[in-house]
Amino acid sequence: SSELTQPPSVSVSPGQTARITCSGDTWPKQYAYWYQQKAGQAPVLVIYKDTERPSGIPERFSGSSSGTTVTLTISGTQAEDEADYYCQSAGSSGTSWVFGGGTKLTVL
Amino acid sequence: QLQLQESGPGLVKPSETLSLTCTVSGGSISSTSYYWAWIRQPPGKGLEWIGNIFYRGSTYYNPSLKSRVTILIDTSKNQFFLKLTSVTAADTATYYCARMDYDITQDAFDIWGQGTMVTVSS
């Protein structure tokens, strides 16, 4: 089964750029998806199909892909962006779905 | 706007069956574009996909849970259901239901319920 590997934590100063990576052999065959989960809340989709932003997600959130690593970039990080972030993909068969272990973003 | 709401017992005894309902409002569960999913999150841990169901009843399950999981759908009630048998403390988690809109976001879970905490304990 596919495994997606994220760093447990990333720290960034307000106004700076945060980059969260996710590695896995499911890419580049499948698309990458990213979720933001704030404490005590359900996850929210912030990036789909590698680079697309759902309606209502700020432009400072962007996604990219290179080989077997995908990256969520938050430009001009704000205090409200402090949250856990999860990558997700479909498995190679297209009939299973998997999440990365999650990255805690701290805005110092 | 489409909304999902989980419901069910918050406490289940070890070895018994966990049963949850997800009620879909603001839209039809019978769309050819949507899959409906269950996802869980143990306290302090990450997200785990449990399984998906299409409105016609076809299902996909996480291989690690497949022997214990059944997901069903009732289109007349706009609901889908999760049954997890032979539960242990390891099944203690917040359980989320979610939608997958394959036409727009493909394999993304784009709408989530608020989640319901289920504790397995005697």
HADDOCK unambig.tbl for C-alpha pairs under 7 A between the chains (distance, minus, plus):
assign (segid A and resid 33 and name CA) (segid B and resid 108 and name CA) 6.26 0.50 0.50
assign (segid A and resid 41 and name CA) (segid B and resid 114 and name CA) 6.95 0.50 0.50
assign (segid A and resid 42 and name CA) (segid B and resid 112 and name CA) 6.72 0.50 0.50
assign (segid A and resid 42 and name CA) (segid B and resid 114 and name CA) 5.51 0.50 0.50
assign (segid A and resid 42 and name CA) (segid B and resid 115 and name CA) 6.65 0.50 0.50
assign (segid A and resid 45 and name CA) (segid B and resid 110 and name CA) 5.76 0.50 0.50
assign (segid A and resid 48 and name CA) (segid B and resid 105 and name CA) 6.04 0.50 0.50
assign (segid A and resid 48 and name CA) (segid B and resid 108 and name CA) 6.38 0.50 0.50
assign (segid A and resid 49 and name CA) (segid B and resid 105 and name CA) 6.76 0.50 0.50
assign (segid A and resid 90 and name CA) (segid B and resid 107 and name CA) 6.34 0.50 0.50
assign (segid A and resid 95 and name CA) (segid B and resid 60 and name CA) 6.22 0.50 0.50
assign (segid A and resid 96 and name CA) (segid B and resid 60 and name CA) 6.73 0.50 0.50
assign (segid A and resid 96 and name CA) (segid B and resid 62 and name CA) 6.55 0.50 0.50
assign (segid A and resid 97 and name CA) (segid B and resid 49 and name CA) 6.41 0.50 0.50
assign (segid A and resid 98 and name CA) (segid B and resid 49 and name CA) 6.25 0.50 0.50
assign (segid A and resid 99 and name CA) (segid B and resid 47 and name CA) 6.31 0.50 0.50
assign (segid A and resid 99 and name CA) (segid B and resid 48 and name CA) 6.55 0.50 0.50
assign (segid A and resid 101 and name CA) (segid B and resid 46 and name CA) 5.47 0.50 0.50
assign (segid A and resid 102 and name CA) (segid B and resid 46 and name CA) 6.10 0.50 0.50
